[in-house]
Amino acid sequence: MKRRKGFLLSGVFFALFLILIVLVKTADVAAIGPEGTSIGLSRLNGAIHNAFGFNPAWYKLTKLLGFFSYGVAAAFALVGAVQLARRRSFWKVDRELGALGILYAVMLAFYALFEVVIVNYRPVIIPGDAHVEASFPSTHTLLVCVVMGSAMLLAQHYLGGRRDHGKRAAAEAVCALTIALMVFGRLASGVHWFTDVLGGMLLSAALLTLYAGFIEEPGKGRRA
């Protein structure tokens, strides 16, 4: 993916994310959530939520997938930290890993932002919680899509040789499966509205295409 194409796609996905926020706040708004909370696109969100209900098993699985993604992110962060310690300059760290650190930081910034800027609330009160929590976008979906999606891009860079074809295919399969399970699982668990999960996917797509554009810049990144 060329830089210009990455920037363009990132802008498109981010624009779609903003449009979704507007729709969630203004279109077909109804108080169908717990504690009288309202949600936009209520007929669509309500129908999908009612089809699944609340499923504790899927909820627990997606929590585990989230922890798995934290582990993958920590592993990449460790590799970057080792390179930084050895090379003694951020600019000498592999471009892919340096950009990955920035990607993670931006993702966490959005995570913090939507803890303060509340778009809507969950369709259920999770057992153990006293009140309904904010739910847009699905931060578990955002986390897994960004971490595992960027891991797929890094697999293409670091395992690009013919000898590494099997390893790359296996890594990409694990990443894709984790993303698919998380996206479906957050819907099946019943702890998010459909638009929450869609919002997480659109925002992660915006971040990933921007990241892809940066790491495809001319010149190869240094290898460990």
N, C-alpha and C positions, 0 to 999 in steps of 0.2 A: 504493500500500500504506500503510494507516494504521499509526501507531506501535505500537498495541497488537497488531495482527495481525502486524507485523514481529517484535516481541518474542516472541510466541507461537510463530511458525514457527521462529524462531531457536532457541528452547528445545527444540522438537521435534527439529530436525535435530541439535542438539548431544547430546541424549539418545540418539538413534539412533547417533551417532558413538561415544559411550561404551559402548553396548550392543555395538557391533561390536568394540570393543577387548576386552571381556569374552569374546565368542565366539572371537575369534582366539587368546586366551590359554587357553581352557578347553575348547572344543568340538571334538571329532574331531581332537585334536592328534597329529601324527605327524612323524617326522624325515624329511621328503622333500626338504629343501633341501640345498644344497652344504655341505660341512664338517659334516654331521650336524645342521644347524639344523632346528628344528621349526617347524611352522605349524599354527594352528587351522583348522577347516573344510578339512582337508587334501584330502579327496576332491574337493570343489568347486574349490579352488584348484589342485590338481594337474591335474585334467581340463582346466581352461581354459588353464593354462600349457602343458601338453603339446600342446594344439590349435594353439598359436602357435609354441612354441619360441623361440629367440633370433633376432631379426631386426635386424642392424646398421643397415639403411637406415631403418627406423622409429625406431630409437634416435637416429640422427643428426638425423632430421627433428624429433623432439620436443625435442631439445636446441636446435635453431634456433628453434622456436616459443617456447621458454623465453626466449631472448635477445630475440625480438620483443616479448614481454610485458614484459621489463625495460625496453625502449625506450619502450613505451606508458606504463608507470608513471613513468619518468623525465620524460616530456613533461608529464604531469599535475603532477608534483612541481615542475617548472620554472614552470608557470603559477601554482601556489600560492605559490611563492617570490617571483615577480614581484609578485603582489598584496600579499604580506606586506611587501615592501620599499616599495611605493608607499603603502600604507595605514597602515603602521607599527603594526599591531595584528593579532594572530591573530584576534580577534573580528570584525574587519572583512573578513577573507577570506571568500569565498563559503562558505556553510555546507556545500555539497556537497563543496568541495575540502578544507575543514578536516576534515570527517568522513572524507574519503578518506585523508588523512594518518594519521589514527588507525587506520583500517582496515588500511592497509599495515603500520603498526607492530605491530598485534596479529597479523597474518599472519606477520610475521618472528619474533615472539615464539614462536608455535607452531612455526615452522620450527626455531628454536634448541632449544626444549623437546624435540622428538622426535629431536634429535641426541644428547641425553643420556638421555632415557627411551626405551629401545629396546623396541618391541613385537614386532617380528620382523625377519628378514633377507631379502635378495633371493633370488629363486629361481635366480639365476646369479651367477657371479663375472664382473664386467665385464672384458673384455680390457684389460690394463694394470694392473689392481688385484691386489694380493697376496692379499687375503682378501675374503670376502663382506661387504657393507655392510648397514647398517640400511635398511629400505625402507618403514616405515609411519609416517604415511600417505605416499602419493606426493606429494612436495613440488612436483614439476613440475605435477601436476594441480591442487594447491592454488594455486600461483602463477598459472597461466593462468586457472583458473575465477574467482579473486578479481579479478585485474586486468582481464580481458576482460569478466567479468560486471558489474563496477562501471562499466566504460567504456560498456556498453550502457545502464545506468541513467542515466549522465551524458549520453549522446546524447539520451535522452528529455527531459532537462531543458534542455540547451543548444541542441538542434535540434528544439524542439517546435513551431515555427511551420509553417504550410503551405508557405512558400517553401523550408523546409529539409527537406521530406519526403524528397526523393531522397537527400540527404546522410545523413539519419538512417537510412534503410533500408540504405544502403550500409555505414555504420559498424556497424550491428547485424548485418548479414550477415557482415562480416569477423570480428567478435567471436565470433559463433555458430560459424562455420566453424573458427576457431582452437581454440575449446573442444572441439568435436567431434573434430577431428584429434588433439588432445592426449589426450583420454580414450581414444579407440580406439588411438592410437599407442602409449601407454604399455603397454597390454595386448598389442598386436601385437608390440611390441619384445621382449617376454619378460623385461624387467628388473624387473617388478613382479608380485606376486600380484594376483589379482582384488580381494581385500579391501583391498590397498594403495590401488588406484585408487578403490574405493568409499569408503574412508575419506577420501581427499582431496576427493572430491565432497561428502560429507556435511559435512565441516568447512567447506568453502568456502560451501556453502549456508547453514550457520548464520551465518557472518560476513556474507554478502551480504544475507540477509533482515534482519539487525539493522541493517546500513547503510541498506537501503532504507527501513526504518521511520524512521530519523533524518532522512533527507533529505526525507521527505514531511511533516515537521512543518509546521503552519500558518505562513504568512509566507514570502515568496519570498527565496531567497538573492540576494546582490548579484552582479551580472554584471561581468565585466572591461570 
